Amino acid sequence: MKALIVIDYTVDFVVGKLPCGDPAIAIEDRLAELVKQFVDQGDDIVMAVDVHDENDPYHPETKMFPPHNIRGTSGRDLYGKLMDIYNRNQDKIYWMDKTRYSSFCGTDLDQRLRARQIKEVHLVGVCTDICVLHTAIEAYNLGYNVVIHEDAVATFNGQAHDFALAHMKNTLGASIVRGGEAVE
């Protein structure tokens, strides 16, 4: 069994308050294709979506980044085609709020995956070197097989993107795929 975890592909992270910009826009079609594929196959899909409370003095990101993905704002909406796919398939896609980089930290994700006997997680979304990387690290530490879709992850900085992909492959043993095929 496998699950697709779509990480932070929201308006704020694509074109909004903390945008990855063109690299994130460029992966929209591939993300939509993967979500549709997983829906059609009946596999588990999780929308792991960053959420913050405005001016939260206790959250470390408040001092590190501009306000983003604020609870109740349109910045938390899924970007582009993903929002429409989610709206049409809410019964098949699990929306999960997260407050840290890793989709596992402080959430029920591990319990949800284990209850469904999922052993393999496919990670897509943004940012490759932040939330995708931290989710991959925790998935590795929890014993999941990790697959990163290189053509469906993006970040602010090309060097950081390349570093994160190499780190996930060489240190975590993640499979890096493009178009469903292994990247050497």
Buried (B, 14 or more C-beta within 10 A) or exposed (E): EBBBBBBBBBBBBBBBBBBBEEBBBEBBEBBBBBBBBBBEEEBBBBBBBBBBBEEBEEEEBBEEEEBBBBEEBEBBBBBBBBBEBBEEBEEBBBEBBBBBBBBBBEBEBBEBBEEEEBEBBBBBBBBBBBBBBBBBBBBBEBEBBBBBBBBBBBBBBEEBBEBBBEBBBEEBEBBBBEEEEEBE
